[in-house]
Amino acid sequence: MKLSVLMKPLILLAVAGFVLSGCISAKPQVEQAVVATPAPEPVGDSDGDGVPDDKDACPGTPPGVKVDAKGCEIILSLSGVNFEFDSAKLTAQGEDTLKGVLGLINENSTKKLELAGHTDSIGTDAYNMGLGERRANSVKTFLMDHGVDAARMTARSYGESQPVESNTNADGSDNPAGRAANRRVNIIDLGSK
């Protein structure tokens, strides 16, 4: 069958369109090597405190010191029954503990301190954040009343987010001893002012 004179240009135009659009290549295809992007370098822990450098608010902590989730040294963990249930009032034991560490706090008078308030898991998250704040401020007030400069201290709440003991037993029942251990304030070294 003969192609009409009008059909030949249309066929050539269609083939040219496919070539230009990449459907048909006028040149042989050359495979290109796929270059993989290197995986991101793992974030180090240059001071060996267990907190990655990109999350470490206190880089360079000395080896072997206990640190919080931000990598800052915990000078003192006021654990135990320092606060009654659902209260920011220090117990007599809590006050005695604070009196016992006043010397340490005053010896390091250039250190800025975070007073980190914690609660057990009873109550809502919002309520426990407020209770943790009140507990941290209770410790701050006690320390100020005993000569520690208020400008050195920051009160902060962590609510129930960082328990040191389980609030419940393995069978799901209440763990009063674990909850009592979680009602605490940690004194954290934020470095020199």
C-alpha positions in Angstrom: 0.0 0.0 0.0 1.3 3.4 -0.9 1.3 6.2 1.5 -0.2 9.3 0.2 1.9 12.3 -0.2 0.0 14.0 2.8 0.5 11.0 5.1 4.3 10.9 5.0 4.8 14.3 6.6 2.3 13.5 9.3 4.1 10.3 10.1 7.4 12.0 10.2 6.0 14.7 12.4 4.5 12.1 14.8 7.9 10.3 15.0 9.7 13.6 15.7 7.2 14.3 18.5 7.9 11.0 20.2 11.7 11.5 19.9 11.4 15.0 21.3 9.2 13.9 24.1 11.6 11.1 25.1 9.3 8.2 24.2 11.7 7.2 21.4 15.3 8.1 21.7 17.3 9.1 18.7 20.5 8.1 20.6 21.2 4.9 22.5 20.4 5.1 26.2 23.4 5.2 28.5 22.7 3.8 32.0 23.7 6.2 34.7 25.1 4.9 37.9 22.9 5.6 40.9 24.9 7.4 43.5 23.7 6.8 47.0 23.8 9.7 49.4 25.8 8.8 52.4 23.9 8.1 55.6 24.1 10.9 58.1 26.9 10.6 60.5 25.7 9.3 63.9 25.5 11.9 66.5 28.2 11.4 69.1 28.3 11.6 72.8 31.6 13.4 73.3 31.4 13.6 77.1 30.1 10.0 77.5 27.1 10.9 79.6 24.6 8.9 77.6 23.0 12.0 76.0 23.7 12.6 72.3 25.7 15.8 71.6 22.8 17.4 69.6 20.5 17.1 72.7 23.2 17.7 75.4 22.5 21.1 77.1 25.6 20.6 79.3 28.4 19.3 77.1 31.6 18.4 78.9 30.2 16.8 82.1 32.9 14.9 84.0 33.0 11.1 83.6 30.8 9.2 86.0 28.5 11.9 87.1 24.7 11.3 87.1 23.0 13.5 84.5 19.4 14.3 83.7 17.7 13.8 80.3 19.3 17.0 79.0 22.9 15.9 80.0 23.2 18.2 83.0 24.7 17.0 86.2 22.2 16.1 89.0 23.8 17.5 92.1 21.2 16.0 94.3 18.1 13.9 93.9 15.7 14.6 96.8 13.9 11.3 96.5 11.8 9.5 99.0 8.8 11.0 100.8 9.8 14.6 100.5 6.3 15.7 99.7 3.0 14.4 100.9 0.6 13.0 98.4 -1.0 15.8 96.3 1.0 18.5 98.1 3.9 20.9 97.6 4.6 21.1 101.3 8.0 19.7 102.2 7.9 16.9 104.8 10.2 17.2 107.8 12.4 14.6 106.2 12.6 16.7 103.0 13.5 19.8 105.0 16.2 17.9 106.9 17.6 16.7 103.5 17.7 20.2 102.2 19.4 21.5 105.4 22.0 18.8 104.9 22.9 19.9 101.4 22.9 23.7 102.0 26.7 23.6 102.5 27.2 21.9 99.2 25.0 24.4 97.4 26.7 27.3 99.0 30.2 26.0 98.3 29.3 26.1 94.6 28.0 29.6 94.7 28.8 30.3 91.1 26.6 27.4 89.9 23.2 28.1 88.4 20.7 25.5 89.5 17.5 24.0 88.1 15.1 22.8 90.7 13.2 20.1 88.8 9.9 19.1 90.2 8.4 15.7 89.7 5.2 13.9 90.6 3.7 10.4 90.6 1.2 9.4 88.0 -2.0 10.1 89.9 -3.9 12.9 88.3 -4.0 14.5 84.8 -0.8 15.5 83.0 -1.8 19.2 83.3 -2.5 18.9 87.0 0.8 17.1 87.6 2.8 19.7 85.6 1.3 22.4 88.0 2.1 20.3 91.0 5.7 19.7 89.9 6.1 23.5 89.5 4.7 24.1 93.0 7.1 21.5 94.4 10.1 23.1 92.7 9.1 26.5 93.9 8.6 25.1 97.4 12.2 24.0 97.4 13.3 27.3 95.9 11.6 29.2 98.7 13.2 27.0 101.3 16.6 27.5 99.8 16.1 31.3 99.5 15.0 31.4 103.2 18.3 29.7 104.0 20.5 32.2 102.1 20.7 30.8 98.6 20.5 33.6 96.0 17.2 33.4 94.1 19.0 34.6 90.9 20.9 31.3 90.8 17.8 29.1 90.8 15.2 28.2 88.2 12.1 26.2 89.1 10.8 23.8 86.4 8.2 21.1 86.3 8.5 17.7 84.6 5.2 16.4 86.1 5.0 12.7 85.9 7.2 12.4 82.7 10.4 11.2 84.3 9.6 8.5 87.0 12.5 6.9 88.8 10.3 4.0 90.0 7.2 2.3 88.6 3.9 3.9 89.8 2.2 0.5 89.4 3.2 -3.1 90.1 3.6 -5.7 87.4 0.1 -6.9 88.0 -1.3 -3.4 87.5 -2.0 -2.7 91.1 -0.9 0.5 92.9 2.8 0.8 94.0 2.7 3.3 96.9 6.5 3.1 97.4 7.2 3.7 93.7 4.8 6.7 93.7 6.5 8.1 96.8 9.9 7.9 95.1 8.6 9.8 92.1 7.4 12.7 94.3 10.7 14.5 94.3 12.8 17.5 93.3 16.2 17.1 91.6 18.7 19.9 91.9 20.5 20.1 88.6 23.8 21.9 87.9 23.3 24.3 84.9 26.9 25.5 85.0 28.5 28.7 86.2 26.6 32.0 86.0 
